[in-house]
Amino acid sequence: MPLTMNREVFITCAVTGSGGTQDRSPHVPRSPAAIAESAIAAAKAGAAVVHCHVRDPETGVPCRDVGLFREVTDRIRDSDTDVVLNLTAGMGGDLVFGPVENPMALSQQGTDMAGATERVAHVARCLPEICTLDCGTMNFAEADYVMTNTPGMLTAMGRMMTDLGVKPEIEAFDTGHLWYAKQLVADGVLETPALVQLCMGVPWGAPDDLNTFMAMVNNVPDDWTFSAFGLGRNQMAYVAASVLAGGHVRVGLEDNLWLEKGVLAENWQLVERAQTIVENMGARVIGPEEVRRKLGLTKRAPAAA
């Protein structure tokens, strides 16, 4: 398939993520104030969208506390910087199995299974423009950890997001996730045109080689909007690859801690570098209002406390 380069690109900054990176870099924000401050700095550097998780302010361990999400979103909204809010809804589907001869002795450390309503509670409370929907179950790099998203759970969560007027960002870690996303649209659970994030190089999902990437791109319907990212040192390479393939881009400390070899990055620096790459390719970086028009988003006030 011939490539059609995207000439109007939005940048998403994934601010802190849910991985165990809090002790690997002092720049990974932990508290709601630090997460909001980092998101605002990223927006000022050129990110039109900020994708936010929350962490325990003391330990830095990822969590899904509704109050922490509300504090982050309130702080961002109260700032003088406009940005599209994108909250994760990926937490609450974590299974850590027991040893191979006793797998149902689930580990209490890391296992976090919640119902659909609970997994979307912070979205209903904060009413961001976008929230994520991880469209499949997947083994991760950890030996016994499985990210669990059954078809029934995805149908329930997808309907809730649609009913709330929050646009799901389909997180596709492999081609089968795109296949199921298209089924959710066909079933009327998600509206079309949909929004997709292609997640490349996350063990053990789609590897971050270009053949696999183009297989993912070619499975995205023509009228959908897609963005993409690669982990670690390939983050900036995927900025160029996604734009060239017709997509948008995601960078940030969720996916990569380094600005260059030996130099730890801050979120705003990764956004600034991504913007330079996009513009040097001859494309234009668009802002939050243009993103809202493009994706049909509505900026709203949060639900009452």
BELQUIMO-V337942 format. One record per residue. RES is the residue in three letters. PHI is phi as a letter, one per 30 degrees, with the letter a starting at -180 (none if undefined). PSI is psi as a letter, one per 40 degrees, with the letter a starting at -180 (999 if undefined). Layout:
BEGIN
res->(RES RES)
phi->(PHI PHI)
psi->(PSI PSI)
END
This chain:
BEGIN
res->(MET PRO LEU THR MET ASN ARG GLU VAL PHE ILE THR CYS ALA VAL THR GLY SER GLY GLY THR GLN ASP ARG SER PRO HIS VAL PRO ARG SER PRO ALA ALA ILE ALA GLU SER ALA ILE ALA ALA ALA LYS ALA GLY ALA ALA VAL VAL HIS CYS HIS VAL ARG ASP PRO GLU THR GLY VAL PRO CYS ARG ASP VAL GLY LEU PHE ARG GLU VAL THR ASP ARG ILE ARG ASP SER ASP THR ASP VAL VAL LEU ASN LEU THR ALA GLY MET GLY GLY ASP LEU VAL PHE GLY PRO VAL GLU ASN PRO MET ALA LEU SER GLN GLN GLY THR ASP MET ALA GLY ALA THR GLU ARG VAL ALA HIS VAL ALA ARG CYS LEU PRO GLU ILE CYS THR LEU ASP CYS GLY THR MET ASN PHE ALA GLU ALA ASP TYR VAL MET THR ASN THR PRO GLY MET LEU THR ALA MET GLY ARG MET MET THR ASP LEU GLY VAL LYS PRO GLU ILE GLU ALA PHE ASP THR GLY HIS LEU TRP TYR ALA LYS GLN LEU VAL ALA ASP GLY VAL LEU GLU THR PRO ALA LEU VAL GLN LEU CYS MET GLY VAL PRO TRP GLY ALA PRO ASP ASP LEU ASN THR PHE MET ALA MET VAL ASN ASN VAL PRO ASP ASP TRP THR PHE SER ALA PHE GLY LEU GLY ARG ASN GLN MET ALA TYR VAL ALA ALA SER VAL LEU ALA GLY GLY HIS VAL ARG VAL GLY LEU GLU ASP ASN LEU TRP LEU GLU LYS GLY VAL LEU ALA GLU ASN TRP GLN LEU VAL GLU ARG ALA GLN THR ILE VAL GLU ASN MET GLY ALA ARG VAL ILE GLY PRO GLU GLU VAL ARG ARG LYS LEU GLY LEU THR LYS ARG ALA PRO ALA ALA ALA)
phi->(none d d b d d c b c c c c c d d b i b d d c d c c a d d d d c d e d d d d d d d d d d d d d k d d b c c b c b b d d d c i d e b b d d d d d d d d d d d d d d d c c d a d d b c d b d d j b c c c d d d e c b d d d d d d c j d a c b d e d d d c e d d d d c h d d b b d b d d l c a d c d d e c c b d c b d e d d d d d d d d d d d d d i c d d c d c c c a d d d d e d e d d d d d d i d c d c d c c b c d c c i d d c c d d c d d d d e d d d e d c d e d c d c b b a b b d h d c e d d d e d d d d d d j c c b b b k d d c a c c d a e i b d c c e d d d d e d d d d d e d d d j c c d c c d d d d d d d c i c b d b d d d d d)
psi->(h i i h i h e h h i h h h h d d a e i f e d e e h e e h i d i d d d d d d d d d d d d d e e h d h h h h i i i h d d d e h i i f h d d d d d d d d d d d d e i e h h i h h h i i f e i e f h h h i a i d e f d e g h h e h d h g h i i d d d d e d d d d d d g i d i i i h h f i i i h a d i d e h h h h g i d d d d d d d d d d d d d e f h h h h h h h e i d d d d d d d d d d d d e e d i i i h i h i h h h h e h h g a h i f i d d d d d d d d e e h i d e i h i i i i i i b e e d d d e d d d d d d e e a a i h i i e d e h e h d i h e h h i i d d d d d d d d d d d d d e e e i h h i a d d d d d d d e f i h h i i i i i 999)
END
